Amino acid sequence: MLRYKSRRQFFKTYGILLLAAWMGFLVRLVKFDAFTLTAQFFMFGLSTVMLATVWELMRYLNFVLDKRYPFERSISGRIVLQLALGAVIGLFVRWLIYLFGESHLPFKLDELFVATTWALYVICTVVINLGFFTDYFLQRWKDSLVVAERLEKEKSQVQFDNLKNQLNPHFLFNALSSLNSLIFENQALASQFVQQLSKVYRYVLQNKDKNFVPLSTELEFIQHYVSLLHTRFSGALAISIDVPEDRETRAVVPVTLQILIENALKHNVVDRDKPLRIEVVTIGDYLVVSNNLQLRNRVDTSNKQGLENLSSLYTFLTDRPLLIEQTSDRFAVKIPLL
């Protein structure tokens, strides 16, 4: 006998077979009152054995065909073959009953009843095979869902990794653009900028493979970056950070603050007569980076990928969206804390 997947499946299967045997017992009890009670129970035991035999033969047939003639070879051919062989098995078992049991009865059975029992044995094998077919197609459907889900996750992971890989070059591109401007303005400051930039970029390299970092780590990093900006822009730029300690345990995508601050610098005029004021605060479950709006007429160094990539990146990490709000005098980006 083939092994069952679990004891529960075994007892469930044979429970159904016993129920069918009891139903047959009740039919015989009403139909053949000439049998003694002892004979009735003997017939009950015999019918139980026959039902179990048919079931196990059908299981073995299904097992053999899975090996020799799988559904992948021809679904319609497999179904027709299994139904035909199942019918043969059912008729063979019914013939054995006729040969060794029915012919020895002390009375003649009703012809309609006999014909019905022959048909029932064929129908029984059809029902069992339909159960096997249903189980196969259900399992195939479940497997397809698992494969589809795995492929979707792999696709999402590829997209996620691509976005992260785009953010790091974006950071370097903006830093080199700033350095290029500073070289012409003040070479001493440019040298200092390079030294500080090495510390900043070390942070990027250390965290480039991480999906997110604690907000406290990001804030520590951004302080180095802000010091570079204050050196470069002197009194033309004011950056304030006010984040409660209880929010610093939350997380953000690495270099989020650098991207948002750099975005404000690229798109706005930074001048001592018109200082750019950037504020970093938390509101609820969001980290908010905002600035007064004084847009440049032209932005030469913008590749228009920073905010777009950052927004897409956060969609992989949280159901809460990255929000962009703009009024006549202020621009704000709200980052969902992780």
C-alpha positions as CSV (number, residue, x, y, z in Angstrom):
1,M,0.0,0.0,0.0
2,L,1.3,3.4,-0.9
3,R,2.1,5.6,2.0
4,Y,-0.2,8.5,2.9
5,K,1.0,12.0,3.4
6,S,-0.2,12.0,7.0
7,R,-2.2,10.0,9.5
8,R,-5.0,12.5,9.3
9,Q,-5.4,11.9,5.5
10,F,-5.4,8.1,6.1
11,F,-8.1,8.2,8.8
12,K,-10.1,10.7,6.8
13,T,-10.0,8.5,3.7
14,Y,-10.9,5.3,5.5
15,G,-13.6,7.1,7.5
16,I,-15.3,7.9,4.2
17,L,-15.0,4.3,3.0
18,L,-16.5,3.0,6.3
19,L,-19.4,5.4,5.8
20,A,-20.0,4.1,2.3
21,A,-19.9,0.5,3.7
22,W,-22.5,1.4,6.4
23,M,-24.8,2.9,3.7
24,G,-24.5,-0.4,1.8
25,F,-25.3,-2.3,5.0
26,L,-28.5,-0.3,5.5
27,V,-29.6,-0.9,1.9
28,R,-29.0,-4.6,2.2
29,L,-30.8,-4.7,5.5
30,V,-33.9,-3.2,3.9
31,K,-33.6,-4.9,0.5
32,F,-32.5,-8.4,1.7
33,D,-34.4,-9.3,4.8
34,A,-33.8,-13.0,4.1
35,F,-30.2,-12.6,5.3
36,T,-29.6,-13.2,9.0
37,L,-28.0,-10.5,11.0
38,T,-24.8,-12.5,11.1
39,A,-24.8,-12.7,7.3
40,Q,-25.5,-9.0,7.1
41,F,-22.4,-8.1,9.2
42,F,-20.4,-10.6,7.2
43,M,-21.4,-8.8,4.0
44,F,-20.6,-5.5,5.6
45,G,-17.1,-6.6,6.4
46,L,-16.7,-8.1,2.9
47,S,-18.0,-4.9,1.2
48,T,-15.6,-2.8,3.3
49,V,-12.7,-4.9,2.2
50,M,-13.8,-4.6,-1.5
51,L,-14.2,-0.8,-1.2
52,A,-10.8,-0.5,0.3
53,T,-9.4,-2.7,-2.4
54,V,-10.9,-0.6,-5.2
55,W,-9.6,2.6,-3.5
56,E,-6.1,1.3,-3.1
57,L,-6.0,0.0,-6.7
58,M,-7.1,3.4,-7.9
59,R,-4.4,5.1,-5.9
60,Y,-1.8,2.7,-7.3
61,L,-3.1,3.3,-10.8
62,N,-2.8,7.1,-10.3
63,F,0.7,6.7,-8.9
64,V,1.9,4.5,-11.8
65,L,0.4,6.9,-14.4
66,D,2.0,9.9,-12.8
67,K,5.3,8.1,-13.4
68,R,4.6,6.6,-16.9
69,Y,2.1,8.9,-18.4
70,P,2.1,12.3,-16.6
71,F,-0.4,15.1,-17.2
72,E,2.3,17.2,-18.8
73,R,2.6,14.7,-21.6
74,S,-1.1,15.0,-22.6
75,I,-3.8,16.1,-20.2
76,S,-6.7,14.8,-22.3
77,G,-4.9,11.5,-23.1
78,R,-4.1,11.0,-19.4
79,I,-7.7,11.7,-18.3
80,V,-9.2,9.3,-20.9
81,L,-6.6,6.5,-20.1
82,Q,-7.1,6.8,-16.3
83,L,-10.9,6.8,-16.6
84,A,-10.8,3.8,-18.9
85,L,-8.4,1.7,-16.8
86,G,-10.4,2.7,-13.7
87,A,-13.6,1.4,-15.2
88,V,-11.9,-1.8,-16.1
89,I,-10.7,-2.2,-12.4
90,G,-14.2,-1.5,-11.2
91,L,-15.8,-4.0,-13.5
92,F,-13.2,-6.6,-12.6
93,V,-13.9,-6.2,-8.9
94,R,-17.6,-6.4,-9.6
95,W,-17.0,-9.6,-11.6
96,L,-15.1,-11.1,-8.7
97,I,-18.1,-10.4,-6.5
98,Y,-20.4,-12.0,-9.0
99,L,-18.2,-15.0,-9.4
100,F,-17.5,-15.8,-5.8
101,G,-20.4,-14.3,-4.0
102,E,-23.5,-13.5,-6.0
103,S,-23.7,-16.8,-7.8
104,H,-23.8,-18.6,-4.4
105,L,-26.8,-16.7,-3.1
106,P,-29.9,-18.8,-2.2
107,F,-32.1,-16.5,-4.2
108,K,-32.0,-14.6,-7.5
109,L,-31.3,-10.9,-7.3
110,D,-33.5,-8.3,-9.0
111,E,-32.1,-7.6,-12.5
112,L,-32.4,-3.8,-12.1
113,F,-30.5,-4.0,-8.8
114,V,-27.8,-6.1,-10.4
115,A,-27.4,-3.7,-13.3
116,T,-27.3,-0.8,-10.8
117,T,-24.5,-2.4,-8.8
118,W,-22.4,-2.9,-12.0
119,A,-22.9,0.7,-12.9
120,L,-22.1,1.9,-9.4
121,Y,-18.7,0.2,-9.4
122,V,-17.8,2.0,-12.7
123,I,-19.2,5.3,-11.3
124,C,-17.2,4.8,-8.1
125,T,-14.0,4.6,-10.0
126,V,-14.9,7.7,-12.1
127,V,-15.6,9.7,-8.9
128,I,-12.3,8.6,-7.3
129,N,-10.4,9.5,-10.5
130,L,-12.2,12.9,-10.6
131,G,-10.9,13.4,-7.1
132,F,-7.4,12.7,-8.2
133,F,-7.8,15.0,-11.2
134,T,-9.1,17.8,-9.0
135,D,-6.3,17.4,-6.5
136,Y,-3.7,17.6,-9.3
137,F,-5.2,20.7,-10.9
138,L,-5.6,22.4,-7.5
139,Q,-2.0,21.7,-6.6
140,R,-0.9,22.9,-10.0
141,W,-2.9,26.1,-9.5
142,K,-1.4,26.6,-6.0
143,D,2.1,26.1,-7.4
144,S,1.5,28.6,-10.1
145,L,0.4,31.1,-7.5
146,V,3.6,30.4,-5.5
147,V,5.7,30.8,-8.6
148,A,3.9,34.0,-9.6
149,E,4.4,35.4,-6.1
150,R,8.1,34.5,-6.1
151,L,8.6,36.1,-9.5
152,E,6.9,39.2,-8.4
153,K,9.1,39.4,-5.3
154,E,12.2,38.9,-7.4
155,K,11.0,41.5,-9.8
156,S,10.4,43.9,-6.9
157,Q,13.8,43.1,-5.4
158,V,15.5,43.9,-8.7
159,Q,13.6,47.2,-9.0
160,F,14.5,48.0,-5.4
161,D,18.2,47.2,-5.9
162,N,18.3,49.3,-9.1
163,L,16.7,52.3,-7.3
164,K,19.3,52.0,-4.5
165,N,22.1,51.8,-7.0
166,Q,20.8,55.0,-8.7
167,L,20.7,56.9,-5.4
168,N,24.4,56.4,-4.7
169,P,25.7,57.8,-8.0
170,H,23.1,60.6,-7.6
171,F,24.8,61.5,-4.4
172,L,28.3,61.5,-5.9
173,F,27.1,63.5,-8.9
174,N,25.7,66.3,-6.7
175,A,28.8,66.3,-4.4
176,L,31.2,66.6,-7.4
177,S,29.0,69.4,-8.8
178,S,29.3,71.2,-5.5
179,L,33.1,70.6,-5.4
180,N,33.5,71.9,-8.9
181,S,31.9,75.2,-7.9
182,L,33.9,75.5,-4.7
183,I,37.2,75.0,-6.5
184,F,36.8,78.2,-8.4
185,E,35.6,80.1,-5.4
186,N,38.0,79.0,-2.7
187,Q,40.7,76.3,-3.1
188,A,41.4,76.1,0.6
189,L,37.7,75.4,1.3
190,A,37.7,72.9,-1.6
191,S,40.5,71.0,0.1
192,Q,38.6,71.0,3.4
193,F,35.5,70.0,1.4
194,V,37.3,66.9,0.0
195,Q,38.3,65.8,3.4
196,Q,34.8,66.1,4.8
197,L,33.4,64.5,1.7
198,S,35.5,61.4,2.3
199,K,33.9,61.0,5.7
200,V,30.5,61.6,4.2
201,Y,31.0,59.1,1.4
202,R,32.4,56.6,3.8
203,Y,28.9,56.6,5.4
204,V,27.4,56.0,2.0
205,L,29.7,53.0,1.3
206,Q,29.1,51.5,4.7
207,N,25.3,51.6,4.3
208,K,24.9,51.2,0.5
209,D,23.7,47.6,0.9
210,K,21.2,48.4,3.7
211,N,17.6,49.0,3.0
212,F,17.3,51.4,5.9
213,V,19.3,52.8,8.8
214,P,18.2,54.3,12.2
215,L,17.2,57.9,12.0
216,S,19.8,58.7,14.6
217,T,22.6,57.4,12.3
218,E,21.2,59.4,9.4
219,L,21.1,62.5,11.5
220,E,24.7,62.0,12.7
221,F,25.8,61.7,9.0
222,I,23.9,64.7,7.9
223,Q,25.6,66.9,10.4
224,H,28.9,66.4,8.6
225,Y,27.2,67.2,5.3
226,V,25.5,70.3,6.7
227,S,28.9,71.6,8.0
228,L,30.3,71.3,4.5
229,L,27.3,73.3,3.2
230,H,27.6,76.0,5.8
231,T,31.3,76.4,4.9
232,R,30.5,76.7,1.3
233,F,27.5,79.0,1.5
234,S,28.4,80.9,4.7
235,G,25.5,83.1,5.7
236,A,23.4,82.3,2.6
237,L,22.1,79.0,4.0
238,A,20.5,78.1,7.3
239,I,19.7,74.5,8.2
240,S,17.9,73.6,11.4
241,I,17.2,70.1,12.7
242,D,14.7,69.5,15.4
243,V,13.9,65.8,15.9
244,P,12.8,64.4,19.3
245,E,14.9,61.6,20.7
246,D,11.9,59.2,20.7
247,R,11.8,59.5,16.9
248,E,15.5,58.8,16.4
249,T,14.9,55.1,16.9
250,R,12.8,55.0,13.8
251,A,14.5,54.3,10.4
252,V,14.9,55.9,7.0
253,V,16.6,54.9,3.7
254,P,20.3,55.9,3.8
255,V,21.2,59.3,2.4
256,T,17.5,60.4,2.4
257,L,18.3,63.7,4.1
258,Q,21.2,64.4,1.8
259,I,19.1,63.9,-1.3
260,L,16.3,66.2,0.1
261,I,18.7,69.0,1.2
262,E,20.6,68.8,-2.1
263,N,17.3,68.9,-4.0
264,A,16.4,72.2,-2.2
265,L,19.8,73.7,-3.0
266,K,19.6,72.8,-6.7
267,H,16.2,74.3,-7.3
268,N,16.4,77.4,-5.1
269,V,18.4,80.6,-5.1
270,V,21.0,80.6,-2.3
271,D,22.1,84.1,-1.6
272,R,23.1,86.2,1.5
273,D,20.4,88.7,0.5
274,K,17.9,85.9,0.1
275,P,19.0,83.1,2.5
276,L,17.6,79.6,1.9
277,R,16.2,78.2,5.1
278,I,15.8,74.4,5.4
279,E,14.0,72.8,8.3
280,V,14.1,69.2,9.3
281,V,11.4,68.2,11.8
282,T,9.1,65.3,12.5
283,I,5.3,65.4,12.3
284,G,3.6,62.2,13.5
285,D,5.1,59.3,11.7
286,Y,6.7,61.5,9.0
287,L,10.1,63.1,8.8
288,V,9.5,66.5,7.1
289,V,12.1,68.4,5.2
290,S,10.9,71.9,4.1
291,N,12.4,75.1,2.7
292,N,11.3,78.6,1.8
293,L,10.5,78.7,-2.0
294,Q,12.8,80.9,-4.1
295,L,13.1,79.0,-7.3
296,R,15.9,79.3,-9.8
297,N,15.1,80.3,-13.3
298,R,17.2,77.4,-14.6
299,V,18.6,74.3,-13.1
300,D,21.5,73.0,-15.2
301,T,22.7,70.1,-13.0
302,S,19.3,68.5,-12.3
303,N,18.8,65.0,-13.7
304,K,15.2,64.9,-12.2
305,Q,15.7,61.5,-10.6
306,G,16.4,62.2,-6.9
307,L,12.9,62.6,-5.5
308,E,11.3,60.2,-8.1
309,N,13.7,57.4,-7.1
310,L,13.4,58.1,-3.5
311,S,9.6,58.0,-3.7
312,S,9.7,54.7,-5.6
313,L,12.2,53.3,-3.1
314,Y,9.9,54.0,-0.1
315,T,7.0,52.2,-1.8
316,F,8.9,48.9,-1.4
317,L,9.3,49.5,2.4
318,T,6.0,50.9,3.6
319,D,2.4,51.4,2.6
320,R,2.5,55.0,3.6
321,P,3.5,57.2,0.6
322,L,6.2,59.8,0.4
323,L,4.3,63.2,0.2
324,I,5.3,66.3,-1.6
325,E,3.6,69.6,-0.7
326,Q,4.1,73.0,-2.3
327,T,2.5,76.3,-1.5
328,S,3.2,79.8,-3.0
329,D,6.1,80.3,-0.6
330,R,7.1,76.9,0.8
331,F,8.1,73.4,-0.4
332,A,8.0,70.3,1.8
333,V,8.7,66.6,1.4
334,K,7.3,64.2,4.0
335,I,9.2,61.0,4.4
336,P,7.4,58.1,6.1
337,L,9.4,56.9,9.1
338,L,10.0,53.1,9.0
